[in-house]
Amino acid sequence: MIHMPRSPKIFSKLRPPTPRDGVYELYWHFASRRQAAFEKRLSGSSWPWSDDPILQTYKFCNVFRAADRVSQYMIRDVAYGCDAGDAADRIFQIIAFRTFSNIATWEGVTAEIGRAPRIEDLRSGDFERALAAVKGRNGGLYTGAFILCATKAYGFDEKHRNHVGLFKHMFLEERLDRRIAGANSLEQVVRSIEAFPLMGPFMAYQTAIDLNYSELMDFSENDYTQAGPGALRGLKKAFVDLGDYSPADAILWMVDQQATEFSRLGLPFNGLFGRPIHGIDGQGLFCELDKYCREAAPELLSNRTRIKARFRASTESLHLFFPPKWNINDPGAIEVRRDDSSMVNQLDLF
């Protein structure tokens, strides 16, 4: 049983979106099937965890953003990591980690410095030197998880040096940590980050969600959402039109509808150990719906026509950790056994 949060949005006065028959329902079917596969994988069941041939073949993110591999690392090892320094250092670490979204980069920088990087390492130049060393060894610093602004905003030819310039601007000159500490809403955190060069609206939103996982703040994820490019494509496929709703409104409307729609369609869905879909998850689901429809409804054309990523088998064990304030960290419920079939990572838990 999922427990629904109260949404701050009042939708009754607006003309609602018009669902596209069959595709709107796929949003809910995908969420139910993908979460069921996640739960089977967690239970220690052998692959395949779904009889859906699309889910068996292609890589999809989890229904819940916090359960995906990079978010899990960020929560456990960055937002709640040891040797963080003070609150300002923690804010810097979370923003820096999300900018690269690369575990190997973060571990390399941490090894170079001897601990998690702090604001003092920006001032001394140690952070930039560590990045250069890791780039020299690994050949790159970034993943393709997010489309990053690539301008020479701080005058450098190399992207990472412009980001170092950004971090100096944020923390040495403008004291972004103080703005964030004084924020009274999730949207205000987003706006504070978005005000800087190289941080577009969607990246600012994703970063604010990471900050909100930590102990530094505790805003509802339903207070604000921001549709990324993939979610916008998914919205166009799920709806004939959005009525009087903005894309963000439509996402939060779906959050409000989840219990009703899962029940209406007869779909099992227990949430993330009782935690329902929130705005950030609903946004991600539209992005995954866009991908899923490339196989399930290829007649709905967009600028993306195929799903690039397929499964890669792994025997790596998984131990999930969520923000303690969510009260869902039940070790007995979320510890995954190693699967002798060597197929435990077929779905995109990672």
C-alpha positions in Angstrom: 0.0 0.0 0.0 1.4 3.4 -1.0 0.7 6.5 1.1 -0.1 9.5 -1.0 1.4 12.9 -0.2 -0.7 15.9 -0.6 0.2 17.9 -3.7 0.5 21.6 -3.4 -1.0 22.0 -6.9 -4.8 22.7 -7.2 -5.7 21.2 -10.6 -9.5 21.4 -10.4 -9.7 24.9 -11.9 -7.6 24.0 -14.9 -8.5 22.1 -18.1 -6.6 18.8 -17.7 -4.4 17.1 -20.3 -6.1 14.9 -22.9 -4.6 11.4 -22.7 -3.6 9.6 -25.9 -5.5 6.3 -25.8 -3.2 3.4 -25.2 0.0 5.4 -24.6 -1.2 7.2 -21.5 -1.9 3.7 -20.0 1.6 2.6 -21.0 3.0 5.1 -18.5 1.3 3.2 -15.7 1.9 -0.2 -17.1 5.6 0.6 -17.5 5.9 1.9 -13.9 4.2 -1.2 -12.6 6.3 -3.7 -14.6 9.6 -1.9 -14.1 9.0 -1.7 -10.3 7.9 -5.3 -10.2 11.2 -6.3 -12.0 13.1 -4.2 -9.4 11.4 -6.0 -6.6 12.1 -9.4 -8.0 15.7 -8.6 -8.5 15.9 -7.4 -4.9 14.2 -10.6 -3.7 17.1 -12.7 -5.1 15.0 -14.2 -7.9 16.8 -15.3 -11.0 16.6 -13.4 -14.3 14.4 -12.7 -16.2 12.4 -10.6 -13.8 9.8 -9.5 -16.3 7.9 -11.2 -19.1 7.9 -7.9 -21.0 10.2 -8.4 -24.0 11.1 -4.7 -24.1 12.2 -4.7 -20.5 14.1 -7.9 -21.1 16.1 -6.4 -24.0 16.7 -2.8 -23.2 18.1 -0.8 -20.3 15.7 1.4 -18.4 16.2 3.5 -15.3 14.4 2.6 -12.1 10.9 4.1 -11.4 12.5 5.8 -8.4 15.5 8.0 -9.2 17.0 7.4 -5.7 17.4 3.7 -6.5 19.6 4.1 -9.6 23.3 3.4 -9.3 24.7 6.9 -9.5 22.1 8.3 -7.2 22.8 5.5 -4.7 26.4 6.3 -4.7 25.7 10.0 -4.3 23.4 9.4 -1.4 25.6 6.9 0.4 29.1 8.2 -0.3 28.6 11.9 -1.0 25.5 13.2 0.8 26.1 11.0 3.8 29.8 10.3 3.3 32.5 10.6 5.9 35.1 13.3 6.2 32.9 15.8 4.5 34.0 18.9 6.4 31.3 21.4 7.2 27.9 22.1 5.7 29.3 24.4 3.0 31.8 21.6 2.0 29.0 19.1 1.7 27.0 21.4 -0.6 30.1 21.9 -2.8 30.7 18.1 -2.9 27.1 17.3 -3.9 27.1 20.0 -6.6 30.5 18.9 -7.9 29.6 15.2 -7.9 26.4 15.8 -9.9 28.2 18.0 -12.4 30.4 15.1 -13.4 27.9 12.3 -12.5 30.9 9.9 -12.7 31.8 7.6 -9.8 35.2 6.9 -11.2 36.0 10.7 -11.4 34.9 11.2 -7.8 36.8 8.3 -6.5 39.9 9.4 -8.4 39.7 12.9 -7.1 39.1 11.7 -3.6 42.2 9.4 -3.8 44.3 12.2 -5.2 43.4 14.6 -2.3 43.3 11.9 0.4 39.6 12.7 1.4 36.5 14.1 -0.1 37.3 17.5 -1.7 36.5 20.6 0.2 36.1 24.3 -0.6 39.7 24.9 0.7 40.9 22.6 -2.2 39.2 25.0 -4.6 41.1 27.8 -3.1 44.5 26.0 -3.1 44.1 24.6 -6.6 44.3 21.0 -5.3 40.8 20.2 -6.7 41.8 21.3 -10.2 45.1 19.4 -10.0 43.3 16.3 -8.9 40.8 16.6 -11.8 43.7 17.0 -14.3 45.4 13.9 -12.9 42.2 11.8 -13.1 41.6 13.0 -16.6 45.1 12.0 -17.6 44.6 8.5 -16.3 41.0 7.9 -17.3 40.8 9.9 -20.5 37.6 11.7 -19.5 35.7 13.0 -16.5 32.1 13.2 -17.4 29.3 10.7 -18.2 26.5 11.3 -20.8 23.8 11.3 -18.1 23.0 15.0 -18.6 23.5 17.4 -21.4 25.8 20.0 -19.9 26.4 23.6 -21.2 29.7 23.5 -23.0 30.5 27.2 -23.4 33.8 28.7 -22.3 32.0 30.7 -19.6 35.1 31.1 -17.5 37.5 31.5 -20.4 39.0 28.0 -20.7 39.2 25.6 -23.6 38.8 22.5 -21.3 35.3 21.9 -20.0 36.4 20.8 -16.5 38.5 24.0 -16.0 35.3 26.0 -16.8 33.5 24.0 -14.2 36.3 24.6 -11.7 35.8 28.3 -12.5 32.1 27.8 -11.8 32.7 26.2 -8.5 35.0 29.0 -7.5 32.4 31.6 -8.5 29.8 29.7 -6.5 31.6 29.1 -3.3 34.6 31.5 -3.1 32.9 34.6 -4.5 29.1 34.3 -4.2 28.9 31.9 -1.2 26.1 29.8 -2.8 26.1 27.6 0.3 24.6 30.5 2.3 21.9 31.1 -0.3 21.0 27.4 -0.2 21.1 27.3 3.6 18.6 30.2 3.7 16.2 28.8 1.0 12.6 28.2 2.0 11.6 26.0 -0.9 12.9 23.5 -3.3 12.2 25.9 -6.2 14.3 28.6 -4.4 17.2 26.1 -4.3 16.8 25.5 -8.0 16.7 29.2 -8.8 19.9 29.9 -6.7 21.8 27.2 -8.7 20.3 28.2 -12.0 21.5 31.8 -11.7 25.1 30.7 -12.4 26.6 30.1 -15.9 26.8 26.5 -17.1 23.8 25.5 -14.9 20.6 25.3 -17.0 17.2 24.8 -15.4 17.1 21.0 -15.7 20.6 20.5 -14.3 19.9 22.9 -11.5 16.7 20.9 -10.7 18.6 17.6 -10.6 21.3 19.1 -8.4 18.7 20.5 -6.0 17.1 17.1 -5.7 20.5 15.7 -4.7 21.0 18.4 -2.1 17.5 17.6 -0.8 18.5 14.0 -0.2 21.0 15.2 2.4 20.5 16.3 6.0 20.9 19.9 4.8 17.3 20.4 3.8 14.0 18.5 3.7 11.6 19.9 1.2 8.8 17.8 -0.4 9.8 16.5 -3.9 6.2 17.5 -4.9 6.8 21.2 -4.2 8.4 21.7 -7.6 9.5 19.7 -10.7 11.1 20.5 -14.0 10.6 18.5 -17.2 13.8 17.6 -19.0 14.1 17.0 -22.7 13.2 13.3 -22.4 10.2 14.0 -20.2 9.0 16.6 -22.7 9.1 14.0 -25.5 7.3 11.5 -23.2 4.6 14.0 -22.4 4.0 14.6 -26.1 3.5 10.9 -26.6 1.3 10.3 -23.5 -1.1 13.3 -24.2 -2.8 14.7 -27.3 -2.4 18.1 -25.6 -1.7 19.4 -22.1 -4.9 21.5 -21.7 -4.2 24.4 -19.3 -1.3 22.6 -17.7 2.4 23.3 -18.0 4.7 20.3 -18.4 5.5 20.5 -14.7 1.8 20.7 -13.8 1.2 17.6 -15.9 3.9 15.7 -14.1 2.5 16.6 -10.7 -1.0 15.8 -11.9 0.2 12.3 -12.7 1.7 12.1 -9.2 -1.7 12.9 -7.8 -3.4 10.3 -10.0 -1.2 7.4 -9.3 -3.3 5.5 -6.7 -6.4 6.0 -8.7 -4.9 4.9 -12.0 -3.0 1.9 -10.7 -6.3 0.7 -9.1 -8.4 1.5 -12.2 -6.0 -0.5 -14.4 -5.6 -3.3 -12.0 -1.9 -2.9 -11.8 0.2 -3.9 -8.7 2.3 -1.1 -7.3 3.6 -0.8 -3.8 6.0 2.1 -4.3 9.5 2.1 -2.9 8.9 0.2 0.3 5.6 2.3 0.6 7.0 5.5 -0.7 4.9 6.7 -3.7 6.1 8.3 -6.9 7.1 11.9 -6.4 7.7 14.7 -8.8 11.3 13.8 -9.6 10.3 10.1 -10.3 7.2 11.1 -12.4 9.5 13.3 -14.5 11.9 10.4 -15.0 9.0 8.1 -15.9 8.1 10.3 -18.8 11.6 10.1 -20.0 11.5 6.3 -19.8 8.1 6.3 -21.5 9.6 8.1 -24.4 12.3 5.4 -24.7 9.8 2.5 -24.2 7.5 3.9 -26.9 10.3 3.7 -29.5 9.6 -0.1 -29.4 6.1 -0.2 -28.1 4.6 2.6 -30.2 7.2 3.4 -33.0 4.5 5.3 -35.0 4.9 8.1 -32.4 7.9 9.8 -34.0 10.3 12.1 -32.2 14.0 13.1 -32.7 15.0 9.8 -31.0 14.1 6.6 -32.8 15.8 3.8 -31.0 16.9 2.7 -27.5 20.7 2.6 -27.5 21.5 0.8 -24.3 21.0 -2.9 -23.7 21.6 -5.0 -20.6 25.1 -5.9 -19.3 25.3 -8.9 -17.0 26.9 -8.5 -13.6 27.4 -10.5 -10.5 27.8 -7.5 -8.3 25.8 -7.6 -5.0 23.6 -4.6 -4.2 23.0 -2.9 -0.9 20.6 0.0 -1.1 20.7 3.1 1.1 18.2 5.8 1.1 18.0 9.1 3.0 17.4 8.1 6.6 14.7 10.7 6.9 12.5 8.7 4.5 12.4 5.9 7.1 12.6 3.1 4.5 16.1 1.7 5.2 15.1 -1.8 6.3 18.2 -3.9 5.8 16.2 -7.1 5.8 14.0 -5.8 3.1 16.6 -4.2 0.8 19.6 -6.4 0.9 20.2 -8.3 -2.4 21.7 -11.8 -2.5 24.3 -12.7 -5.1 22.6 -14.6 -7.9 24.6 -17.7 -9.0 23.1 -17.2 -12.5 25.5 -14.2 -13.0 22.5 -12.2 -14.4 21.7 -10.0 -11.4 22.3 -6.7 -13.2 20.2 -7.3 -16.3 17.9 -4.4 -15.4 19.2 -0.9 -14.9 19.5 -0.9 -11.2 22.9 0.4 -12.1 
